[in-house]
Amino acid sequence: MSKRRKSAWYIFQEEIKEYFESLGTYAKTNVRISGARGDHDIDVLVKTKFFGKEITWVIEAKKWKYNVSKEKVLALLTIVQDIGADRGFIISEKGYQKGALKCAENTNISLSNFSDLQESTKNFISTEILKQYEERYELLNARYWSHPKEVRKDYDLRHDVGYESPFSGITQLTYVEKVIEAIKNRDYPINTDTGLAIHVGEKQIDDFQQACNWLNLNLNLLDRQLLKAEQKMLQYNEFNPLFERWDKALAPVESGEK
């Protein structure tokens, strides 16, 4: 390993990059990027997407023995504005001068240490990811309840008295909602044993990554079971959902697209 790669500042940058990669984002160290007013050297560049919108973060890693000054905050603010990044971060284990802290107020520049950065960005990213699962849940919930009770029984979407269907939409929806709420409250481990003959995923979730995997699998399962049932309803001319429920679930998405 070269002397440069053994240096504290180099290792610090790589740790930050690896952390963001573990969250599923693109991250690269020592990047030169062109802006409207010139080229800029960036310690760590992070890119990801939420709801189709690309988000760019610029991170300056300061493994220094002295506090970061106001001038460094102003320099990063200039870079962020010049390249059109969404946010800039300065990560210093030592700390910041009072002028630097004051300068960063009411801007899109955040000043913190590495552990604080991990906590704040993890919460931000997990919240944005969870929004997508909540939207999928609401849409599938509307589809399920739009079908009359007897139809749901006839097409094996719910249990009937004296007969247990291998799948239950109510049970599936209940567990999906339970997992989403447990993620919000960070209430691990989460029991996900639905007791259904048709099931996917682990029966216990221990962390956020496992929860995301379980939600993906089980929302897909619910979608597939609904689609199979609805296809049969169409074949037998019994597809007559209450579209008002669909309209209500779609309204927030449509209004956001205007």
C-alpha positions as protocol buffer text, in pm:
chain_id: "A"
residue {
  index: 1
  type: MET
  ca { x: 0 y: 0 z: 0 }
}
residue {
  index: 2
  type: SER
  ca { x: 136 y: 344 z: -94 }
}
residue {
  index: 3
  type: LYS
  ca { x: 215 y: 608 z: 166 }
}
residue {
  index: 4
  type: ARG
  ca { x: -79 y: 814 z: 34 }
}
residue {
  index: 5
  type: ARG
  ca { x: -323 y: 527 z: 86 }
}
residue {
  index: 6
  type: LYS
  ca { x: -199 y: 481 z: 442 }
}
residue {
  index: 7
  type: SER
  ca { x: -257 y: 846 z: 533 }
}
residue {
  index: 8
  type: ALA
  ca { x: -530 y: 933 z: 784 }
}
residue {
  index: 9
  type: TRP
  ca { x: -708 y: 1174 z: 546 }
}
residue {
  index: 10
  type: TYR
  ca { x: -717 y: 915 z: 265 }
}
residue {
  index: 11
  type: ILE
  ca { x: -859 y: 645 z: 493 }
}
residue {
  index: 12
  type: PHE
  ca { x: -1112 y: 895 z: 629 }
}
residue {
  index: 13
  type: GLN
  ca { x: -1240 y: 975 z: 278 }
}
residue {
  index: 14
  type: GLU
  ca { x: -1265 y: 606 z: 190 }
}
residue {
  index: 15
  type: GLU
  ca { x: -1462 y: 531 z: 507 }
}
residue {
  index: 16
  type: ILE
  ca { x: -1714 y: 801 z: 415 }
}
residue {
  index: 17
  type: LYS
  ca { x: -1741 y: 672 z: 59 }
}
residue {
  index: 18
  type: GLU
  ca { x: -1790 y: 312 z: 177 }
}
residue {
  index: 19
  type: TYR
  ca { x: -2060 y: 422 z: 419 }
}
residue {
  index: 20
  type: PHE
  ca { x: -2264 y: 583 z: 142 }
}
residue {
  index: 21
  type: GLU
  ca { x: -2211 y: 283 z: -85 }
}
residue {
  index: 22
  type: SER
  ca { x: -2353 y: 63 z: 192 }
}
residue {
  index: 23
  type: LEU
  ca { x: -2674 y: 270 z: 166 }
}
residue {
  index: 24
  type: GLY
  ca { x: -2700 y: 187 z: -204 }
}
residue {
  index: 25
  type: THR
  ca { x: -2580 y: 523 z: -339 }
}
residue {
  index: 26
  type: TYR
  ca { x: -2307 y: 598 z: -592 }
}
residue {
  index: 27
  type: ALA
  ca { x: -2002 y: 740 z: -416 }
}
residue {
  index: 28
  type: LYS
  ca { x: -1655 y: 831 z: -541 }
}
residue {
  index: 29
  type: THR
  ca { x: -1352 y: 995 z: -381 }
}
residue {
  index: 30
  type: ASN
  ca { x: -1116 y: 1259 z: -524 }
}
residue {
  index: 31
  type: VAL
  ca { x: -1344 y: 1374 z: -805 }
}
residue {
  index: 32
  type: ARG
  ca { x: -1284 y: 1669 z: -1036 }
}
residue {
  index: 33
  type: ILE
  ca { x: -1611 y: 1813 z: -1158 }
}
residue {
  index: 34
  type: SER
  ca { x: -1684 y: 2105 z: -1391 }
}
residue {
  index: 35
  type: GLY
  ca { x: -1921 y: 2383 z: -1290 }
}
residue {
  index: 36
  type: ALA
  ca { x: -2040 y: 2700 z: -1459 }
}
residue {
  index: 37
  type: ARG
  ca { x: -1738 y: 2894 z: -1333 }
}
residue {
  index: 38
  type: GLY
  ca { x: -1465 y: 2631 z: -1348 }
}
residue {
  index: 39
  type: ASP
  ca { x: -1341 y: 2294 z: -1225 }
}
residue {
  index: 40
  type: HIS
  ca { x: -1357 y: 2182 z: -864 }
}
residue {
  index: 41
  type: ASP
  ca { x: -1179 y: 1907 z: -671 }
}
residue {
  index: 42
  type: ILE
  ca { x: -1415 y: 1722 z: -438 }
}
residue {
  index: 43
  type: ASP
  ca { x: -1323 y: 1479 z: -160 }
}
residue {
  index: 44
  type: VAL
  ca { x: -1636 y: 1263 z: -189 }
}
residue {
  index: 45
  type: LEU
  ca { x: -1916 y: 1292 z: -446 }
}
residue {
  index: 46
  type: VAL
  ca { x: -2243 y: 1112 z: -369 }
}
residue {
  index: 47
  type: LYS
  ca { x: -2531 y: 1059 z: -612 }
}
residue {
  index: 48
  type: THR
  ca { x: -2861 y: 879 z: -568 }
}
residue {
  index: 49
  type: LYS
  ca { x: -3222 y: 897 z: -687 }
}
residue {
  index: 50
  type: PHE
  ca { x: -3550 y: 943 z: -503 }
}
residue {
  index: 51
  type: PHE
  ca { x: -3878 y: 931 z: -697 }
}
residue {
  index: 52
  type: GLY
  ca { x: -3686 y: 969 z: -1023 }
}
residue {
  index: 53
  type: LYS
  ca { x: -3505 y: 1286 z: -909 }
}
residue {
  index: 54
  type: GLU
  ca { x: -3127 y: 1271 z: -897 }
}
residue {
  index: 55
  type: ILE
  ca { x: -2973 y: 1403 z: -577 }
}
residue {
  index: 56
  type: THR
  ca { x: -2610 y: 1515 z: -559 }
}
residue {
  index: 57
  type: TRP
  ca { x: -2416 y: 1572 z: -238 }
}
residue {
  index: 58
  type: VAL
  ca { x: -2065 y: 1717 z: -211 }
}
residue {
  index: 59
  type: ILE
  ca { x: -1863 y: 1611 z: 92 }
}
residue {
  index: 60
  type: GLU
  ca { x: -1540 y: 1761 z: 222 }
}
residue {
  index: 61
  type: ALA
  ca { x: -1358 y: 1529 z: 462 }
}
residue {
  index: 62
  type: LYS
  ca { x: -1134 y: 1720 z: 703 }
}
residue {
  index: 63
  type: LYS
  ca { x: -911 y: 1497 z: 909 }
}
residue {
  index: 64
  type: TRP
  ca { x: -745 y: 1799 z: 1065 }
}
residue {
  index: 65
  type: LYS
  ca { x: -593 y: 1881 z: 1403 }
}
residue {
  index: 66
  type: TYR
  ca { x: -760 y: 2223 z: 1409 }
}
residue {
  index: 67
  type: ASN
  ca { x: -1116 y: 2353 z: 1372 }
}
residue {
  index: 68
  type: VAL
  ca { x: -1257 y: 2423 z: 1027 }
}
residue {
  index: 69
  type: SER
  ca { x: -1277 y: 2793 z: 942 }
}
residue {
  index: 70
  type: LYS
  ca { x: -1549 y: 3013 z: 792 }
}
residue {
  index: 71
  type: GLU
  ca { x: -1350 y: 3036 z: 467 }
}
residue {
  index: 72
  type: LYS
  ca { x: -1382 y: 2660 z: 411 }
}
residue {
  index: 73
  type: VAL
  ca { x: -1761 y: 2681 z: 451 }
}
residue {
  index: 74
  type: LEU
  ca { x: -1781 y: 2966 z: 201 }
}
residue {
  index: 75
  type: ALA
  ca { x: -1560 y: 2774 z: -42 }
}
residue {
  index: 76
  type: LEU
  ca { x: -1786 y: 2467 z: -25 }
}
residue {
  index: 77
  type: LEU
  ca { x: -2098 y: 2681 z: -61 }
}
residue {
  index: 78
  type: THR
  ca { x: -1950 y: 2826 z: -381 }
}
residue {
  index: 79
  type: ILE
  ca { x: -1880 y: 2478 z: -519 }
}
residue {
  index: 80
  type: VAL
  ca { x: -2228 y: 2351 z: -434 }
}
residue {
  index: 81
  type: GLN
  ca { x: -2388 y: 2648 z: -606 }
}
residue {
  index: 82
  type: ASP
  ca { x: -2157 y: 2629 z: -908 }
}
residue {
  index: 83
  type: ILE
  ca { x: -2220 y: 2262 z: -988 }
}
residue {
  index: 84
  type: GLY
  ca { x: -2587 y: 2269 z: -884 }
}
residue {
  index: 85
  type: ALA
  ca { x: -2552 y: 2015 z: -604 }
}
residue {
  index: 86
  type: ASP
  ca { x: -2840 y: 1965 z: -362 }
}
residue {
  index: 87
  type: ARG
  ca { x: -2633 y: 1976 z: -44 }
}
residue {
  index: 88
  type: GLY
  ca { x: -2279 y: 2007 z: 84 }
}
residue {
  index: 89
  type: PHE
  ca { x: -2126 y: 1852 z: 394 }
}
residue {
  index: 90
  type: ILE
  ca { x: -1805 y: 1922 z: 580 }
}
residue {
  index: 91
  type: ILE
  ca { x: -1705 y: 1634 z: 804 }
}
residue {
  index: 92
  type: SER
  ca { x: -1455 y: 1724 z: 1074 }
}
residue {
  index: 93
  type: GLU
  ca { x: -1363 y: 1511 z: 1373 }
}
residue {
  index: 94
  type: LYS
  ca { x: -1193 y: 1809 z: 1540 }
}
residue {
  index: 95
  type: GLY
  ca { x: -1474 y: 2067 z: 1512 }
}
residue {
  index: 96
  type: TYR
  ca { x: -1556 y: 2411 z: 1372 }
}
residue {
  index: 97
  type: GLN
  ca { x: -1479 y: 2772 z: 1446 }
}
residue {
  index: 98
  type: LYS
  ca { x: -1773 y: 2987 z: 1560 }
}
residue {
  index: 99
  type: GLY
  ca { x: -1760 y: 3179 z: 1232 }
}
residue {
  index: 100
  type: ALA
  ca { x: -1793 y: 2856 z: 1035 }
}
residue {
  index: 101
  type: LEU
  ca { x: -2098 y: 2747 z: 1233 }
}
residue {
  index: 102
  type: LYS
  ca { x: -2259 y: 3088 z: 1188 }
}
residue {
  index: 103
  type: CYS
  ca { x: -2180 y: 3093 z: 816 }
}
residue {
  index: 104
  type: ALA
  ca { x: -2350 y: 2756 z: 759 }
}
residue {
  index: 105
  type: GLU
  ca { x: -2677 y: 2865 z: 920 }
}
residue {
  index: 106
  type: ASN
  ca { x: -2974 y: 2883 z: 682 }
}
residue {
  index: 107
  type: THR
  ca { x: -2775 y: 2732 z: 396 }
}
residue {
  index: 108
  type: ASN
  ca { x: -2762 y: 2389 z: 235 }
}
residue {
  index: 109
  type: ILE
  ca { x: -2425 y: 2325 z: 397 }
}
residue {
  index: 110
  type: SER
  ca { x: -2415 y: 2088 z: 694 }
}
residue {
  index: 111
  type: LEU
  ca { x: -2129 y: 2071 z: 943 }
}
residue {
  index: 112
  type: SER
  ca { x: -2085 y: 1757 z: 1151 }
}
residue {
  index: 113
  type: ASN
  ca { x: -1859 y: 1473 z: 1251 }
}
residue {
  index: 114
  type: PHE
  ca { x: -1872 y: 1130 z: 1086 }
}
residue {
  index: 115
  type: SER
  ca { x: -2100 y: 962 z: 1339 }
}
residue {
  index: 116
  type: ASP
  ca { x: -2352 y: 1249 z: 1322 }
}
residue {
  index: 117
  type: LEU
  ca { x: -2341 y: 1235 z: 942 }
}
residue {
  index: 118
  type: GLN
  ca { x: -2415 y: 864 z: 949 }
}
residue {
  index: 119
  type: GLU
  ca { x: -2715 y: 912 z: 1175 }
}
residue {
  index: 120
  type: SER
  ca { x: -2866 y: 1207 z: 987 }
}
residue {
  index: 121
  type: THR
  ca { x: -2820 y: 1068 z: 635 }
}
residue {
  index: 122
  type: LYS
  ca { x: -2933 y: 720 z: 735 }
}
residue {
  index: 123
  type: ASN
  ca { x: -3255 y: 866 z: 871 }
}
residue {
  index: 124
  type: PHE
  ca { x: -3306 y: 1079 z: 559 }
}
residue {
  index: 125
  type: ILE
  ca { x: -3249 y: 796 z: 315 }
}
residue {
  index: 126
  type: SER
  ca { x: -3453 y: 540 z: 510 }
}
residue {
  index: 127
  type: THR
  ca { x: -3741 y: 789 z: 537 }
}
residue {
  index: 128
  type: GLU
  ca { x: -3742 y: 849 z: 162 }
}
residue {
  index: 129
  type: ILE
  ca { x: -3727 y: 476 z: 88 }
}
residue {
  index: 130
  type: LEU
  ca { x: -4008 y: 409 z: 335 }
}
residue {
  index: 131
  type: LYS
  ca { x: -4231 y: 664 z: 160 }
}
residue {
  index: 132
  type: GLN
  ca { x: -4217 y: 451 z: -153 }
}
residue {
  index: 133
  type: TYR
  ca { x: -4324 y: 139 z: 37 }
}
residue {
  index: 134
  type: GLU
  ca { x: -4607 y: 329 z: 204 }
}
residue {
  index: 135
  type: GLU
  ca { x: -4735 y: 446 z: -134 }
}
residue {
  index: 136
  type: ARG
  ca { x: -4726 y: 91 z: -273 }
}
residue {
  index: 137
  type: TYR
  ca { x: -4909 y: -30 z: 38 }
}
residue {
  index: 138
  type: GLU
  ca { x: -5183 y: 234 z: -1 }
}
residue {
  index: 139
  type: LEU
  ca { x: -5238 y: 147 z: -368 }
}
residue {
  index: 140
  type: LEU
  ca { x: -5258 y: -228 z: -302 }
}
residue {
  index: 141
  type: ASN
  ca { x: -5478 y: -170 z: 1 }
}
residue {
  index: 142
  type: ALA
  ca { x: -5721 y: 26 z: -218 }
}
residue {
  index: 143
  type: ARG
  ca { x: -5722 y: -247 z: -482 }
}
residue {
  index: 144
  type: TYR
  ca { x: -5792 y: -521 z: -228 }
}
residue {
  index: 145
  type: TRP
  ca { x: -6078 y: -345 z: -49 }
}
residue {
  index: 146
  type: SER
  ca { x: -6234 y: -227 z: -376 }
}
residue {
  index: 147
  type: HIS
  ca { x: -6356 y: -582 z: -437 }
}
residue {
  index: 148
  type: PRO
  ca { x: -6674 y: -692 z: -253 }
}
residue {
  index: 149
  type: LYS
  ca { x: -6637 y: -934 z: 36 }
}
residue {
  index: 150
  type: GLU
  ca { x: -6801 y: -1229 z: -140 }
}
residue {
  index: 151
  type: VAL
  ca { x: -6585 y: -1181 z: -447 }
}
residue {
  index: 152
  type: ARG
  ca { x: -6271 y: -1177 z: -232 }
}
residue {
  index: 153
  type: LYS
  ca { x: -6383 y: -1507 z: -78 }
}
residue {
  index: 154
  type: ASP
  ca { x: -6465 y: -1667 z: -412 }
}
residue {
  index: 155
  type: TYR
  ca { x: -6127 y: -1581 z: -559 }
}
residue {
  index: 156
  type: ASP
  ca { x: -5915 y: -1689 z: -261 }
}
residue {
  index: 157
  type: LEU
  ca { x: -5817 y: -1342 z: -146 }
}
residue {
  index: 158
  type: ARG
  ca { x: -5949 y: -1398 z: 205 }
}
residue {
  index: 159
  type: HIS
  ca { x: -6045 y: -1677 z: 445 }
}
residue {
  index: 160
  type: ASP
  ca { x: -6403 y: -1800 z: 461 }
}
residue {
  index: 161
  type: VAL
  ca { x: -6579 y: -1961 z: 758 }
}
residue {
  index: 162
  type: GLY
  ca { x: -6476 y: -2326 z: 774 }
}
residue {
  index: 163
  type: TYR
  ca { x: -6219 y: -2287 z: 498 }
}
residue {
  index: 164
  type: GLU
  ca { x: -5875 y: -2137 z: 520 }
}
residue {
  index: 165
  type: SER
  ca { x: -5748 y: -2002 z: 192 }
}
residue {
  index: 166
  type: PRO
  ca { x: -5372 y: -2048 z: 143 }
}
residue {
  index: 167
  type: PHE
  ca { x: -5355 y: -1671 z: 107 }
}
residue {
  index: 168
  type: SER
  ca { x: -5527 y: -1383 z: 287 }
}
residue {
  index: 169
  type: GLY
  ca { x: -5505 y: -1026 z: 161 }
}
residue {
  index: 170
  type: ILE
  ca { x: -5613 y: -892 z: 501 }
}
residue {
  index: 171
  type: THR
  ca { x: -5334 y: -1080 z: 676 }
}
residue {
  index: 172
  type: GLN
  ca { x: -5082 y: -972 z: 415 }
}
residue {
  index: 173
  type: LEU
  ca { x: -5181 y: -606 z: 438 }
}
residue {
  index: 174
  type: THR
  ca { x: -5178 y: -619 z: 818 }
}
residue {
  index: 175
  type: TYR
  ca { x: -4823 y: -751 z: 826 }
}
residue {
  index: 176
  type: VAL
  ca { x: -4700 y: -501 z: 567 }
}
residue {
  index: 177
  type: GLU
  ca { x: -4846 y: -216 z: 773 }
}
residue {
  index: 178
  type: LYS
  ca { x: -4695 y: -365 z: 1088 }
}
residue {
  index: 179
  type: VAL
  ca { x: -4347 y: -379 z: 933 }
}
residue {
  index: 180
  type: ILE
  ca { x: -4368 y: -20 z: 807 }
}
residue {
  index: 181
  type: GLU
  ca { x: -4467 y: 107 z: 1152 }
}
residue {
  index: 182
  type: ALA
  ca { x: -4195 y: -99 z: 1321 }
}
residue {
  index: 183
  type: ILE
  ca { x: -3934 y: 50 z: 1085 }
}
residue {
  index: 184
  type: LYS
  ca { x: -4050 y: 401 z: 1175 }
}
residue {
  index: 185
  type: ASN
  ca { x: -4018 y: 321 z: 1544 }
}
residue {
  index: 186
  type: ARG
  ca { x: -3696 y: 120 z: 1495 }
}
residue {
  index: 187
  type: ASP
  ca { x: -3865 y: -161 z: 1680 }
}
residue {
  index: 188
  type: TYR
  ca { x: -3649 y: -463 z: 1593 }
}
residue {
  index: 189
  type: PRO
  ca { x: -3668 y: -758 z: 1571 }
}
residue {
  index: 190
  type: ILE
  ca { x: -3998 y: -776 z: 1381 }
}
residue {
  index: 191
  type: ASN
  ca { x: -4200 y: -1097 z: 1371 }
}
residue {
  index: 192
  type: THR
  ca { x: -4315 y: -1156 z: 1011 }
}
residue {
  index: 193
  type: ASP
  ca { x: -4455 y: -1508 z: 1038 }
}
residue {
  index: 194
  type: THR
  ca { x: -4792 y: -1460 z: 863 }
}
residue {
  index: 195
  type: GLY
  ca { x: -4892 y: -1823 z: 913 }
}
residue {
  index: 196
  type: LEU
  ca { x: -5011 y: -1838 z: 551 }
}
residue {
  index: 197
  type: ALA
  ca { x: -4938 y: -2132 z: 321 }
}
residue {
  index: 198
  type: ILE
  ca { x: -4840 y: -1884 z: 51 }
}
residue {
  index: 199
  type: HIS
  ca { x: -4563 y: -1669 z: 196 }
}
residue {
  index: 200
  type: VAL
  ca { x: -4223 y: -1521 z: 110 }
}
residue {
  index: 201
  type: GLY
  ca { x: -3930 y: -1378 z: 302 }
}
residue {
  index: 202
  type: GLU
  ca { x: -3782 y: -1433 z: 645 }
}
residue {
  index: 203
  type: LYS
  ca { x: -4005 y: -1488 z: 947 }
}
residue {
  index: 204
  type: GLN
  ca { x: -3803 y: -1240 z: 1154 }
}
residue {
  index: 205
  type: ILE
  ca { x: -3649 y: -907 z: 1054 }
}
residue {
  index: 206
  type: ASP
  ca { x: -3348 y: -772 z: 1243 }
}
residue {
  index: 207
  type: ASP
  ca { x: -3255 y: -453 z: 1057 }
}
residue {
  index: 208
  type: PHE
  ca { x: -3357 y: -197 z: 794 }
}
residue {
  index: 209
  type: GLN
  ca { x: -3203 y: -379 z: 498 }
}
residue {
  index: 210
  type: GLN
  ca { x: -3386 y: -701 z: 584 }
}
residue {
  index: 211
  type: ALA
  ca { x: -3707 y: -502 z: 628 }
}
residue {
  index: 212
  type: CYS
  ca { x: -3675 y: -347 z: 280 }
}
residue {
  index: 213
  type: ASN
  ca { x: -3615 y: -691 z: 129 }
}
residue {
  index: 214
  type: TRP
  ca { x: -3919 y: -833 z: 309 }
}
residue {
  index: 215
  type: LEU
  ca { x: -4142 y: -544 z: 202 }
}
residue {
  index: 216
  type: ASN
  ca { x: -4036 y: -582 z: -160 }
}
residue {
  index: 217
  type: LEU
  ca { x: -4108 y: -954 z: -161 }
}
residue {
  index: 218
  type: ASN
  ca { x: -4442 y: -928 z: 17 }
}
residue {
  index: 219
  type: LEU
  ca { x: -4578 y: -628 z: -170 }
}
residue {
  index: 220
  type: ASN
  ca { x: -4491 y: -811 z: -492 }
}
residue {
  index: 221
  type: LEU
  ca { x: -4667 y: -1122 z: -360 }
}
residue {
  index: 222
  type: LEU
  ca { x: -4982 y: -926 z: -278 }
}
residue {
  index: 223
  type: ASP
  ca { x: -4973 y: -759 z: -619 }
}
residue {
  index: 224
  type: ARG
  ca { x: -4937 y: -1096 z: -792 }
}
residue {
  index: 225
  type: GLN
  ca { x: -5220 y: -1259 z: -595 }
}
residue {
  index: 226
  type: LEU
  ca { x: -5449 y: -965 z: -671 }
}
residue {
  index: 227
  type: LEU
  ca { x: -5361 y: -978 z: -1039 }
}
residue {
  index: 228
  type: LYS
  ca { x: -5433 y: -1352 z: -1060 }
}
residue {
  index: 229
  type: ALA
  ca { x: -5769 y: -1305 z: -888 }
}
residue {
  index: 230
  type: GLU
  ca { x: -5863 y: -1003 z: -1101 }
}
residue {
  index: 231
  type: GLN
  ca { x: -5777 y: -1191 z: -1419 }
}
residue {
  index: 232
  type: LYS
  ca { x: -6023 y: -1466 z: -1318 }
}
residue {
  index: 233
  type: MET
  ca { x: -6285 y: -1206 z: -1224 }
}
residue {
  index: 234
  type: LEU
  ca { x: -6260 y: -1065 z: -1574 }
}
residue {
  index: 235
  type: GLN
  ca { x: -6297 y: -1412 z: -1727 }
}
residue {
  index: 236
  type: TYR
  ca { x: -6619 y: -1472 z: -1531 }
}
residue {
  index: 237
  type: ASN
  ca { x: -6751 y: -1116 z: -1571 }
}
residue {
  index: 238
  type: GLU
  ca { x: -6724 y: -1050 z: -1198 }
}
residue {
  index: 239
  type: PHE
  ca { x: -6468 y: -772 z: -1211 }
}
residue {
  index: 240
  type: ASN
  ca { x: -6664 y: -484 z: -1066 }
}
residue {
  index: 241
  type: PRO
  ca { x: -6446 y: -299 z: -813 }
}
residue {
  index: 242
  type: LEU
  ca { x: -6548 y: 14 z: -626 }
}
residue {
  index: 243
  type: PHE
  ca { x: -6343 y: 259 z: -829 }
}
residue {
  index: 244
  type: GLU
  ca { x: -6400 y: 528 z: -568 }
}
residue {
  index: 245
  type: ARG
  ca { x: -6138 y: 354 z: -353 }
}
residue {
  index: 246
  type: TRP
  ca { x: -5893 y: 361 z: -643 }
}
residue {
  index: 247
  type: ASP
  ca { x: -5960 y: 730 z: -703 }
}
residue {
  index: 248
  type: LYS
  ca { x: -5890 y: 813 z: -339 }
}
residue {
  index: 249
  type: ALA
  ca { x: -5561 y: 621 z: -338 }
}
residue {
  index: 250
  type: LEU
  ca { x: -5446 y: 777 z: -666 }
}
residue {
  index: 251
  type: ALA
  ca { x: -5545 y: 1134 z: -582 }
}
residue {
  index: 252
  type: PRO
  ca { x: -5227 y: 1229 z: -390 }
}
residue {
  index: 253
  type: VAL
  ca { x: -5004 y: 1098 z: -671 }
}
residue {
  index: 254
  type: GLU
  ca { x: -5198 y: 1277 z: -943 }
}
residue {
  index: 255
  type: SER
  ca { x: -5206 y: 1606 z: -756 }
}
residue {
  index: 256
  type: GLY
  ca { x: -4831 y: 1581 z: -706 }
}
residue {
  index: 257
  type: GLU
  ca { x: -4776 y: 1532 z: -1075 }
}
residue {
  index: 258
  type: LYS
  ca { x: -4957 y: 1849 z: -1185 }
}
